[in-house]
Amino acid sequence: MSRPTRVVIAAGGVAAIVVAGLATGGVLMARMVDPPSPTTTVTADDGTEVVLDWADYPGSSYDDPADVLAAPRAEDVEAVSEEQLLALQSAVEPVAPELDWGLVLPEDTTFDTFPVGGNDYGGPSLHQVYNSPTNLGEGLAEDADWTAIVDALDTRFAELGYGALEWEYDRAPFGHESVAERDEQVEEQFGSLDPDEMWMWSGTATNGSMWVWVSIWDARRDTAPAETWQDEEDGVSLFIGGTVIAEADEQAYRDGIAPFDGLSRPAATHSS
């Protein structure tokens, strides 16, 4: 910006107020676009106070670092996930032997494992996100026992260290939703509020920072919409995802999270 001319200066206080207002507005806009990262003050062993800037945290606001450290490393997660997908398939096969299974690879494999970028606080993160191929079982019988399929999966999930499946249709209302609004959304998505009448069940089983998404569907049911997002009319699909770190980053990750150990992670202040 060029210096104000003598004419502007001579115009008096109004011009000065405008210039000051523009400058202040620019600062406020900058803070809105790039807010400051949160900080936490802790007391060191020697009694001195230390200010920790969460922009230096190598994780994220969402994932517990202990869960990320317990997950497979980025170099191994693909092989581990493939083994787990096959183990889950083998659990379903005795109760739904008609299914024809196969791995469906995404069109763009560049996002199989990729850095998340930001740590939610204005700094970088060492986290990476993993997305597996989909293990798809096609040809679900119209009289298939969905509950038996779920029971078989939950048994295998427990063996693999995952929790039980949590179904989207059984979720609590979001913060902005009433129960009636939640029910309306569930009925729109699944065709009914009665699980036995739904045309699709979808849900997630979690193990720390890793998760498996399961979908069972049959578009031949009366509650199915005229058009569905699946290419197949019916089936069972299994998909694994999660947050991991690279083996080469493990020590830097441990060193980076150490100063924040035991502190509650603030809410995210920046987008990743």
C-alpha positions as CSV (number, residue, x, y, z in Angstrom):
1,M,0.0,0.0,0.0
2,S,1.4,3.5,-0.9
3,R,1.8,6.2,1.7
4,P,-1.2,8.6,2.2
5,T,-0.7,11.9,0.3
6,R,-0.8,15.3,1.9
7,V,-4.3,15.7,0.6
8,V,-5.6,12.6,2.4
9,I,-3.8,13.8,5.6
10,A,-5.4,17.2,5.2
11,A,-8.8,15.7,4.9
12,G,-8.8,15.2,8.6
13,G,-10.0,12.6,11.1
14,V,-12.6,11.0,8.8
15,A,-10.0,9.7,6.5
16,A,-7.9,8.5,9.4
17,I,-10.9,6.7,10.8
18,V,-11.6,5.0,7.5
19,V,-7.9,3.9,7.1
20,A,-7.9,2.6,10.7
21,G,-11.2,0.8,10.1
22,L,-9.9,-0.9,7.0
23,A,-6.8,-2.0,8.8
24,T,-8.8,-3.3,11.8
25,G,-11.2,-5.1,9.5
26,G,-8.3,-6.8,7.7
27,V,-7.0,-8.1,11.0
28,L,-10.4,-9.4,12.0
29,M,-10.9,-11.0,8.6
30,A,-7.5,-12.7,8.9
31,R,-8.4,-14.0,12.3
32,M,-11.7,-15.4,11.0
33,V,-10.0,-17.1,8.0
34,D,-7.0,-18.3,10.0
35,P,-7.9,-18.3,13.8
36,P,-5.1,-18.7,16.3
37,S,-4.3,-22.3,17.4
38,P,-5.3,-23.2,21.0
39,T,-2.7,-23.3,23.7
40,T,-2.5,-25.1,27.1
41,T,-0.3,-23.9,30.0
42,V,1.3,-26.7,32.1
43,T,3.7,-26.7,35.0
44,A,7.0,-28.5,34.4
45,D,8.8,-30.6,37.0
46,D,10.9,-27.7,38.0
47,G,7.9,-25.5,38.7
48,T,8.1,-23.3,35.6
49,E,5.1,-22.8,33.4
50,V,5.2,-24.0,29.8
51,V,2.8,-23.0,27.1
52,L,2.0,-25.8,24.7
53,D,0.8,-24.8,21.3
54,W,-1.6,-27.4,19.8
55,A,-0.4,-26.4,16.3
56,D,2.7,-28.5,17.3
57,Y,0.5,-31.6,18.0
58,P,1.3,-34.3,15.4
59,G,-2.1,-36.0,15.7
60,S,-5.6,-34.7,15.4
61,S,-8.5,-33.5,17.6
62,Y,-10.5,-36.7,16.9
63,D,-8.2,-39.8,17.2
64,D,-6.7,-41.0,20.4
65,P,-2.9,-41.3,19.8
66,A,-2.9,-44.6,21.7
67,D,-5.4,-46.0,19.2
68,V,-3.3,-44.8,16.3
69,L,-0.1,-46.4,17.7
70,A,-2.0,-49.7,18.3
71,A,-3.2,-49.8,14.6
72,P,-1.1,-51.3,11.8
73,R,1.5,-49.1,10.3
74,A,0.8,-47.5,6.9
75,E,3.2,-50.0,5.3
76,D,1.3,-53.0,6.7
77,V,-2.3,-51.9,6.9
78,E,-3.2,-53.1,3.4
79,A,-2.1,-56.7,4.0
80,V,-3.7,-56.7,7.5
81,S,-7.0,-55.4,6.1
82,E,-7.0,-57.9,3.3
83,E,-6.6,-60.7,5.8
84,Q,-9.5,-59.3,7.9
85,L,-11.8,-58.9,4.9
86,L,-11.2,-62.5,4.0
87,A,-11.8,-63.6,7.6
88,L,-15.1,-61.7,7.7
89,Q,-16.1,-63.2,4.4
90,S,-15.4,-66.7,5.8
91,A,-17.6,-66.0,8.7
92,V,-20.6,-65.1,6.5
93,E,-20.2,-67.9,4.0
94,P,-21.8,-70.7,6.1
95,V,-25.0,-68.6,6.7
96,A,-25.2,-67.1,3.2
97,P,-23.4,-69.7,1.0
98,E,-25.1,-68.2,-2.2
99,L,-22.9,-65.1,-2.2
100,D,-20.3,-64.7,-4.8
101,W,-17.4,-62.8,-3.3
102,G,-14.7,-60.6,-4.9
103,L,-12.6,-57.5,-4.1
104,V,-13.7,-54.3,-5.8
105,L,-10.9,-51.9,-6.3
106,P,-11.5,-48.2,-6.4
107,E,-11.1,-46.4,-9.7
108,D,-8.5,-44.1,-8.2
109,T,-6.0,-46.0,-6.0
110,T,-4.0,-42.9,-5.2
111,F,-6.2,-42.4,-2.1
112,D,-5.7,-45.9,-0.6
113,T,-3.4,-44.4,2.0
114,F,-2.9,-40.7,2.1
115,P,-1.8,-37.9,4.5
116,V,-4.6,-36.1,6.3
117,G,-2.7,-32.8,6.0
118,G,-3.6,-30.6,9.0
119,N,-4.0,-31.6,12.7
120,D,-7.2,-29.5,13.2
121,Y,-5.2,-26.8,15.1
122,G,-3.4,-25.1,12.3
123,G,-0.4,-27.3,12.2
124,P,0.7,-30.5,10.3
125,S,-0.3,-34.0,11.3
126,L,1.6,-37.3,10.8
127,H,-1.7,-39.2,10.5
128,Q,-2.6,-41.0,7.3
129,V,-6.0,-42.3,6.3
130,Y,-6.4,-45.8,4.8
131,N,-9.2,-47.0,2.6
132,S,-9.4,-50.7,1.6
133,P,-11.0,-52.3,-1.5
134,T,-14.6,-53.4,-0.9
135,N,-15.1,-57.1,-0.4
136,L,-18.4,-57.6,-2.2
137,G,-20.7,-60.6,-1.9
138,E,-23.2,-60.6,-4.7
139,G,-26.4,-62.7,-5.1
140,L,-28.0,-62.5,-1.7
141,A,-31.1,-64.8,-1.5
142,E,-34.4,-63.1,-1.0
143,D,-35.0,-65.3,2.1
144,A,-31.5,-64.8,3.5
145,D,-31.4,-64.5,7.3
146,W,-29.9,-61.0,7.8
147,T,-29.7,-61.5,11.6
148,A,-27.7,-64.7,11.2
149,I,-25.3,-62.8,8.9
150,V,-24.9,-60.1,11.6
151,D,-24.4,-62.6,14.4
152,A,-21.6,-64.3,12.4
153,L,-19.9,-61.0,11.7
154,D,-20.1,-59.9,15.3
155,T,-18.5,-63.1,16.4
156,R,-15.7,-62.7,14.0
157,F,-15.3,-59.0,14.9
158,A,-14.8,-59.9,18.5
159,E,-12.1,-62.4,17.5
160,L,-10.4,-59.6,15.5
161,G,-10.6,-57.1,18.3
162,Y,-13.4,-55.0,17.0
163,G,-16.6,-54.0,18.9
164,A,-20.1,-55.1,17.8
165,L,-21.7,-53.5,14.8
166,E,-23.4,-50.2,15.4
167,W,-26.2,-49.6,12.9
168,E,-26.9,-46.2,11.3
169,Y,-30.6,-46.8,11.6
170,D,-30.2,-47.1,15.4
171,R,-28.1,-43.9,15.8
172,A,-28.9,-41.2,18.3
173,P,-30.2,-37.9,16.9
174,F,-27.5,-35.5,15.8
175,G,-27.1,-32.3,17.8
176,H,-29.3,-30.3,15.5
177,E,-32.0,-33.0,15.1
178,S,-35.1,-33.9,17.0
179,V,-36.1,-37.6,17.4
180,A,-38.8,-37.0,14.8
181,E,-36.3,-35.6,12.3
182,R,-33.9,-38.5,12.9
183,D,-36.7,-40.9,12.3
184,E,-37.7,-39.1,9.1
185,Q,-34.1,-39.4,7.8
186,V,-33.8,-43.1,8.8
187,E,-37.1,-43.9,7.0
188,E,-36.0,-42.0,3.9
189,Q,-32.6,-43.8,3.8
190,F,-33.7,-47.3,4.8
191,G,-37.3,-47.4,3.8
192,S,-38.8,-48.1,7.2
193,L,-38.3,-47.7,10.9
194,D,-38.7,-51.4,11.4
195,P,-35.4,-53.2,10.7
196,D,-37.2,-56.3,9.5
197,E,-38.8,-54.2,6.8
198,M,-35.8,-52.1,5.8
199,W,-34.3,-52.7,2.3
200,M,-30.8,-52.0,3.7
201,W,-28.8,-52.2,6.9
202,S,-25.5,-50.4,7.1
203,G,-23.2,-49.9,10.1
204,T,-19.7,-49.8,11.5
205,A,-17.6,-51.9,13.9
206,T,-14.6,-50.1,15.4
207,N,-11.2,-51.1,16.8
208,G,-9.5,-48.0,18.0
209,S,-8.6,-45.9,15.0
210,M,-9.6,-48.7,12.6
211,W,-13.2,-49.5,11.5
212,V,-15.1,-51.8,9.2
213,W,-18.2,-50.6,7.3
214,V,-20.8,-53.3,6.6
215,S,-23.8,-53.1,4.3
216,I,-26.5,-55.7,3.7
217,W,-29.1,-54.8,1.1
218,D,-31.9,-56.1,-1.2
219,A,-33.4,-53.7,-3.6
220,R,-36.1,-56.2,-4.4
221,R,-37.8,-55.4,-1.2
222,D,-40.9,-53.2,-1.3
223,T,-39.3,-50.5,0.9
224,A,-36.4,-49.9,-1.6
225,P,-36.3,-46.7,-3.5
226,A,-36.8,-46.6,-7.3
227,E,-33.1,-46.0,-7.7
228,T,-30.3,-47.1,-5.4
229,W,-26.6,-46.1,-5.3
230,Q,-25.4,-49.7,-5.5
231,D,-24.6,-51.2,-8.9
232,E,-25.8,-54.7,-7.6
233,E,-29.4,-55.4,-6.8
234,D,-28.5,-57.2,-3.5
235,G,-25.5,-58.3,-1.5
236,V,-23.2,-57.9,1.4
237,S,-20.3,-55.5,1.3
238,L,-17.3,-55.1,3.7
239,F,-15.0,-52.1,3.7
240,I,-12.1,-51.3,6.1
241,G,-10.8,-47.8,6.9
242,G,-8.8,-46.1,9.6
243,T,-6.2,-43.7,10.7
244,V,-2.5,-44.9,10.8
245,I,1.0,-43.6,10.8
246,A,4.1,-44.6,8.8
247,E,6.7,-46.7,10.5
248,A,9.3,-44.1,9.7
249,D,7.2,-41.5,11.5
250,E,6.6,-43.5,14.7
251,Q,9.4,-42.0,16.8
252,A,8.6,-38.5,15.7
253,Y,4.9,-39.1,16.5
254,R,5.8,-40.5,20.0
255,D,8.1,-37.5,20.7
256,G,5.5,-35.1,19.4
257,I,2.5,-36.3,21.5
258,A,4.6,-36.7,24.7
259,P,4.3,-33.1,25.9
260,F,0.5,-33.3,25.5
261,D,0.1,-36.7,27.3
262,G,-2.8,-36.6,29.7
263,L,-4.3,-33.3,28.4
264,S,-7.8,-33.1,26.9
265,R,-7.6,-32.4,23.2
266,P,-9.4,-29.1,22.4
267,A,-12.1,-28.9,19.8
268,A,-10.9,-28.4,16.3
269,T,-10.2,-24.8,15.3
270,H,-9.0,-25.4,11.8
271,S,-10.2,-27.6,8.9
272,S,-7.9,-30.5,8.0
